[in-house]
Amino acid sequence: QVQLVESGGGLVQAGGSLRLSCAASERLFNIYFMAWYRQVPGKPRELVAGTTGISSTTYADSAKGRFTISRDDAKNTLYLQMNSLKPEDTAVYYCYYRSPAGRDYWGQGTKVTVSS
């Protein structure tokens, strides 16, 4: 059972930066897909950025040019570098992993608050 633990959220002023981390409890071989999602109350969870096993990446339009997803496989950790943060980026951010077998794993979430 893979466990994902996010960290790095917090309160930041608009224009600032944060780096989120997602530590996996075990080495994730043959990664199918890992991603960061976010959710605000009353709205569905939305994809922010994702990466595949071959390290191709995808970004939501709102994240392009500001956020960067990366992995350190030696540390079993997924990152999301968020720059030029806006108040509308305020949300709970979740780490997600889909195994090659098609099983989905979610972290508990880390809250990001961007003040104007």
C-alpha positions in Angstrom: 0.0 0.0 0.0 1.7 3.2 -1.2 1.4 6.2 1.1 1.8 9.7 -0.1 2.6 12.5 2.3 2.5 16.1 1.1 4.2 19.1 2.7 5.2 22.6 1.9 1.9 24.4 2.0 1.2 27.5 3.9 0.4 31.2 3.7 2.1 33.3 1.1 1.5 36.8 -0.4 0.5 37.2 -4.0 3.6 37.1 -6.2 5.4 34.8 -3.8 6.5 31.2 -4.2 6.1 27.8 -2.5 7.5 24.4 -3.2 5.2 21.5 -2.4 6.7 18.0 -1.8 5.1 14.6 -1.9 7.0 11.8 -0.3 6.1 8.3 -1.3 6.4 5.5 1.3 8.3 3.2 -1.1 10.2 3.3 -4.4 7.8 3.8 -7.2 9.1 1.7 -10.1 7.5 2.0 -13.5 5.6 5.1 -12.7 2.5 5.4 -14.8 1.4 8.8 -13.8 2.0 11.2 -10.9 0.3 14.5 -10.5 -0.7 17.4 -8.3 -4.4 18.2 -8.0 -6.1 21.0 -6.1 -9.5 21.6 -4.7 -11.5 24.5 -3.3 -14.7 24.0 -1.3 -17.7 23.4 -3.5 -15.7 22.6 -6.6 -14.4 19.4 -8.1 -10.7 18.5 -7.7 -8.7 19.7 -10.7 -5.5 18.7 -12.3 -2.7 21.2 -11.8 0.3 19.3 -13.2 1.2 15.7 -14.0 4.2 13.7 -15.1 4.6 10.2 -16.6 7.1 7.5 -16.1 9.1 8.9 -19.1 9.0 12.3 -17.5 6.7 13.9 -20.0 4.7 16.6 -18.3 1.3 18.3 -18.6 0.0 21.5 -17.0 -3.3 23.1 -16.5 -3.6 26.4 -18.4 -3.7 28.2 -15.1 -0.3 26.7 -14.1 1.6 27.0 -17.3 4.6 29.3 -17.0 4.3 29.6 -13.3 4.4 26.0 -11.9 6.9 23.3 -12.5 6.4 19.6 -11.6 9.5 17.5 -11.0 10.5 14.2 -9.4 13.5 13.0 -7.5 13.2 9.2 -7.9 16.2 8.6 -5.6 14.2 10.3 -2.8 10.8 8.9 -3.9 9.6 12.5 -3.9 7.4 14.5 -6.3 7.6 18.3 -6.2 5.6 21.3 -7.4 7.4 24.6 -7.6 4.8 27.4 -7.6 5.9 30.9 -8.6 4.0 34.1 -9.1 1.2 32.8 -6.9 -2.2 34.4 -7.2 -5.1 34.5 -4.7 -7.0 32.1 -7.0 -4.3 29.5 -6.4 -5.6 29.2 -2.9 -6.7 25.5 -2.4 -5.8 22.2 -0.9 -3.2 20.6 -3.0 -3.2 16.8 -3.3 -0.5 14.4 -4.6 -1.7 11.6 -6.8 -0.2 8.4 -8.1 -1.6 5.9 -10.5 0.3 2.7 -10.6 0.9 0.7 -13.8 -1.8 -1.7 -12.5 -4.3 1.1 -12.6 -4.6 1.7 -8.8 -5.0 5.2 -7.6 -3.4 6.7 -4.5 -3.9 10.1 -2.9 -2.2 12.0 -0.3 -4.0 13.8 2.6 -3.5 17.2 1.0 -1.6 20.4 2.0 -3.3 23.7 2.2 -2.0 26.7 0.2 -3.4 30.2 1.0 -2.4 33.1 -1.2 -3.2 36.5 0.2 -3.8 39.6 -1.9 
